[in-house]
Amino acid sequence: MKRFKVISLDMFQTLVNVQSRTSHVWRPILQQGYSEELAAELGALLLGHYYLVYDRVRESGKFNTTREIYKESFNKVFLLHSLDYDTQDAVDILFAEHRLAELYAETEHFLEQITQEYPVCIVSDTDALMLPDFYKKYPIQLFTSEVYKSYKNDNHNTMFNDVIVHYGVEPGQIIHIGDSVADVLGAKKAGITACWINRNQETWSSEVAPDYIVTTLDEFYELL
């Protein structure tokens, strides 16, 4: 008998590698001042500001779309580096590049396998316009923060709770895999089994530990 009845997946850095598009985001913004080193530095700075804004909004109990969070984050980076570029245009570039993010080598085969064996959903803190559309080839249900006006691991935890209601199974019969602390804490808060995909050999930073740790989707499939 299968241990799990539903598979829940994060999107970015779980199924696709957003970092593969960093240079494409910053080249049109920096123009003649572009270098790979500067693009990497500003990409990391942008992500850092994104999480600061995201955490502030989440803890306040309010909701901002991913577009709104990134617009504020770009504004902070541009001010720090005296960059004269329209923040809305920068967000449009970022969204377009997220849609073009490369699938990890094992993603397609993994999805072909699990969608034949389990009900599968994607749970993502994102706006729909940011998502690559490859998942539409598969029978996958989508849950996004934009629709639910709620983030993973916020006070409401609406998306994970709705996953449970949608499938009508016990929370522990669902397993969610993702790369972030919010993936693990939000899933566990709802009683869902949590798996951390640690592709970069990082150190877990929360007192609440994931139920499983893997480094690839193939490892995840094996534990199923």
Disulfide bonds with the S-S distance in Angstrom:
none
